Amino acid sequence: MMRAVPRATGRLAATRSVRQIWGAAPQEADPLTIPLDVSGPTPLFSGTTPTKVTTLPNGLKVASSDLVSPCTTIGLYVNAGSAQDTVSGTAHVLQHMAFKSSEVRSAVAMVRDAEALGVVASATASRENIVYQVDTLKESVPAALEMLAETALSPKFLPWEVTEQAQAISIELDEFGKTHQALVQELAHPAAFGASSPLGKPLMCPPRNLGAISPEVLAAFVSEQMVPENMVVAAAGYDHDELVSLATEILGGLSPGGAPAAAASPYEGGETRSSADEDLTHFAVAFQGCGWKDDALVATCVLNTMMGGGASFSAGGPGKGMYTRLYQNILNRHSYVQAASVFNAFYNDTGLFGIYGAAPAEGMGQLSAVVCDELKKMTGAISDVELARAKNQLKSSLLMNLESRAILFEDIGRQVLTYGARTPPEALVAQIDAVTAADLNAVAAKMLKTPPSVVVHGDTTSVPRYDIIAKQFA
């Protein structure tokens, strides 16, 4: 109902307009100079609450930050992945078996109940983590946590469901082979750590192993790795005390099993060459980077941002990294280069830092030379302008990403799983601000002292031998 206001005269009357609604008599609109009376509940807080962490008696950690939002992202972070596979590909298959039949409900019931609750569920396996994640309304969180507990801790692994997912994985592997940068970065791991090391094992299930990963293999992985000390219940957008109460009720009865010891993966360096009939040859050279717990982590992230890069067709407006070194010095100067970008992989105790490039076979000799040259230049002069630009870009990326509820959940879960606590964004910003050019030089110099890891996919004869590339950094 419209609020009655005194009829205006003079200049105020000129601002008055007639509101015409189809099927109704014309109504005179309120002047915009008179504020509307709007009443509503006062929020208990604004923005994001500080992250709280509680450890249950059985060793399970519960971590959350609340948001002024009607929705929640909640999930289980598990400190295990392909590095813990006994049969390569087990964690990848386990990812595909998420939210299927459990000891409590069938796969059909799982889907039906998720749909009824408005739940969006997913699972992801990496080399050191498995994440079961649910986006839902706040009032559905208790039921969602029950579903998470079922799918992670009491899956049924029915043989026909395992076979069905093996077919889906086969299709996924075919598609992955067409994503060349991701493929090259995957191949960098056996080159860097050795194919038999934990981090050198394949992230995705090799086709030859699809039939070898049985329900018994999957159940053994769950029994060994899904122990309370190895997991974090994380939530973005939920009250912490309520979450602790729910976790205690649903997961507090789990018996402590002792977190499995992490297997080491010493960095070795080496090469992986994969012949393929492709229009382009894809190449990467990487070195040992730092791990999540390394003091040089923040400086490495700034260096990554400074190097940047992208694809030849990624030119566009501001904010596309057009002033990064790889874009200016490779993509802008060598028209035959189709892609040149830096990549990082962080793990608990180690990492990889490298440059990926793609070009026709006839240009690979020159591309490999300029890539090596850009890596060596990281130990040289770094201007105040490019350092400030890299730090500002990293800070804006960090803060903008954390506005996403899903990424906030990921940040909470990963940090608490790795460190036992979460560093607030303002502290990370201060650490970024403190990075100097000398810090970047020191990080680069330390990396380049390790043996290079070289990957070639495509025409493997178009890239110089490993020993020739290694001599560039001797």
BELZIHU-V808318 format. One line per field, one symbol per residue. phi: phi as a letter, one per 40 degrees, with the letter a starting at -180 (. if undefined). A space follows every 10 residues. Layout:
phi = ???
This chain:
phi = .cccbcccbg ccccccbccb bdgbcdbccc cccbcccbba ccdcabgbcd cbbbbcdchc cbbabcbcac bbbbabbbca acccccbdhc ccccdcccgb cbcbaccccc cccccccgcb baaabbcbbb bbbbbacdcc ddcccccccc ccbbccfcdc cccccccccd cccccccccc cccccccccc ccbgcccdcc cccbccdccd ccccdccccc ccccbcbdcb bbcbabhacc cccccccccc bccccdbgcc ccccbccbgi abbbcacbcb bbbabbbccb cdccccdccc cccdcccfhi bccccacdgc gcbccccccb ccbbccccaa acabbbbdba abbabbaaad dcbccccccc cccccccccc cbcccccccc cccccccdcc ccccccccdc ccccccccbg abccdccccc cccccbcccc cccccccccc ccbbbbbhcc ccbdddcccc ccbc
